[in-house]
Amino acid sequence: MVNKENLIHITNMNHSYEFGGETLYVLNNVSITINKGDFIAIVGPSGSGKSTFMNMIGCLDQSNSGSYLFDGQAIERMNDRQLALIRNQKIGFIFQNFNLLSKLSALENVELPLSYRGLSQKERRDMATEVLREVGLEERMNHLPTQLSGGQQQRVAIARALAGKPDILLADEPTGALDQKTGREILDLMKKLHKEGHTIILITHDSNIAKEATRVVRIEDGCLSEEGGMPNGNVSINQNGNKKYS
């Protein structure tokens, strides 16, 4: 059942690819509800379907069948322009390899997505400065990515994701390119952001990292199961289909 607290409501999502004359089934009748304020980890090994599922959640790709409601809007009915607006305004992306532009300063990297919203230069600068302070980079905002450590670059990426005040932060292996100590610092920052009210979806292959979230959902062979059971019907699992691999 959908209610005003449901930010994401996915029902019976399926997705497959044609490869080498064969059909590869990657998502298998997946259903999940993610509520406002959740900190949810989606964990699974390579080939489990988690990257494909991340692309679906992030509106980077669309499923073959099933329904996806994002804040009450039917994603499968949207055109490319509408999907681009969802990605720009409602989803903050955090990537494993940071995806910063090397010739732009930290401040300019954070400002860049805001330029597509028609904001004035002052508005963009003020918003970017605010979030860089929030992630602890007030003294480094005029540095280029090559002048920053890996952890600082990831903080810039998090600030960029936060700048537009999105409905969710979608983090794809955010500690994957970092050493253990720096990764711990980034996880602590994400937990802090969650406590401040942000909705976070964390994609990871590492069960120990997943345990930092308040909900853990495992994906394997394109099917979902929530660790500790299925509270409130938030996850349904396809138990009747054949085992299918991505």
N, C-alpha and C positions, 0 to 999 in steps of 0.2 A: 504494500500500500504506500502511495506517495503522500507525503505531508510537507508542510512548509519548511521543515528542518532537513528534508532530503535534498542534497545538492546534486548528487548523481544517482540516477536510478536506471540500471541496465538490466534488461530482461531478455533471456534466451538469445544471447548474441553468439553468432557463428561466423567464422571466417576461414577461408581456405585460399590456397594459391595453386596455380597450375605450374608444374615444374617438370621438365623432361618428359612430358606426356602423361604425367601422373598428377593426381589431385592430393595436395598435402593439407590436411585439416589441422589448423593451428589453434583455433578457439572452438570449444565444443559445448554449445548450449549454456553459455556463461550468464549468470545473473548475480548482481550485487547492488547494494544500496550503500552509499557513502553520505554521511550526514555532515552538516555544517559543524566545524570544530573538531572533526575527526583527525587523528594522526594515525594513518593506516599504512602498513608495510605490505607490499605484494612481493613475495619471495619465491624464487624458483631457480633451478639450474639452467644453464645454457640449453636452448632448444625447447624449453618448457612452454613457450608462448607468451612470456611476460613482456618482451619487447613489443610484440604485436599488440598486446593488450594495452600497453602504455600508449602506443600510437592511436589506438581507438579512443582511450580516455582523453588524450590531448587533442583530439580532432585533427590529427595529422593523416588519418586514413579512416575509411568507413567500412563497416562490416558488410558481409554478404546478406545477413538476415538478423532479425531481432530488433529491439528498440533501445534507444539511448536518450533519456531525458536529462538535460543539463539545466538545473535551476528551472525546471518546468518546460524547457524548450526542446522540441524533438530534433535531435541532431541529424537524423537520417533524412529529414525533409529540407535541409539547408543546402544552398548553393555554395560555390567556392568563396564568393565574397563574404557571405554570412559566416562561414566557417573561419575565415581569416579574422573577422572581427572578434569571434569567440576566443580565438587563440591570442589575439593581441590585448584584449581587454579583460578576459575572465580567467586566463590560465597563465601562471608564471612558471616558466620552464627553467630547470636547473640541470645541467648536463655534466657527465663525468669528466669531460675534457674542457670544461669551462666555456668554450666557444666565444672567447673574447677577440675583438679586432685589435691586432698587434700595434697598429699605428694610432690608436685612440687611447687617451688616458682612461683611468678608471671612471672618472666622472663622465667622460664622453661616452664610454661604453654603456653606462647605466642610462644616460639620456636618450640613446639612440632609439629604443622602442617607443619612447614617448613622442618622438617627432612625427610618428604616423597618426597621432591623435589630434593634430592641429593645435597643439598647445604653443604658447609663446615661448621664446627662448628663456625668459626669466622663470616661467612656470616650470619648464623642464629642469632648469638648473636647480631651482629650489627643491623640487621633489627628489632629484637624484642626490643632492647634498644630504637631505634628510635621511634617506635610507642608507647611505654610506656611513653616516654617523651611527645609525642603528646597528650596523654589523661591525662597528669598531674600526672603521678605516678613515676616520676624519683627517688623519695626518698623512694619508697616502693617496688621496683622491686625485691628485694631479700626476701620479706616476703612470708610466706605461706598464702593460702586463709583464713585459720582460724584466721590469724592475721590481716585481712583486714575487713573493714566494708562492708555492702552489696553494697553500691555505688561504693566502690573501687573494689570489686570483679567484678561488671558489667563493670567497666572501663578496667579491665584486659581482660574480655571477648571481649570487643570492640577492644582492642589492638590486640588480637589474630585474630579477624576477619580482621583487617586492614593489618596485617603483610605481607600477601602474595600479597598485592596490587590487590585485586579482582575487577572484573567489577561491582559487586553490593554488597551492604550490605543488608542482609535479616534478619530483626529483628523481632523475635516472642515475643510479649508482653514484651519488654525489661524493662519496669518499673513495671511489675506486682508483683514482689517480694520486691518492695522498698516502703518506706514511701513517702509521698507527696513531701516533700522538696528534698529528694534525687532523686526521679523520675524526678522532675523539672530540676535538674542538669544534669541528663542523657539526657533528651530531648534537653536541651541547647547544650550539646556536639554534639548530632546528627545533630542539625541545623547548628552548626559550621562546621562539616564535610561536610554537603551538600554544604555550601557556598564555601568550598574548592574544590568542584567539584565531590564529591562522589555521586553515584547513590544509593538511599536508598529506600527499600521497607519495610514498617512498618506494621506488623499485629497486630491488637488490637481489643478489644471489647468496648473500651472507646471512645465515640465520641469526648470528649474534647481533648484527646490525639491526635486523628486523625486530628483535626483542625490545629495542629502544622505543618502538611505537606503542600506541595504546591498543591497536588492533593489528593482528597479523593474519594475512590471507596467503595461503600457499597455492601456487599454480603448478600443475604437473600434467603433461600430455594435454594441455589446453583446457583442463578442468580446474575449478576453484574449490578450496575447502578452507574454512576459517578455523584456525587453531583454537582449541577450547570449545568447539561446537559451533552452532549457528544461531547466536542470539538474535532475537527479533526478526528472524528470517532474512538476515542481511545477505547471506550467501546461499545460493542453491548449487548443488553439484549434480552433474549428469552422471548417473551411475549405471545407465543401461547401454550407453553407446560403446562401440568398439574402441579399443585403445588406438589413438591416432597421434602422429608425431609431427612436430614442426621441423 
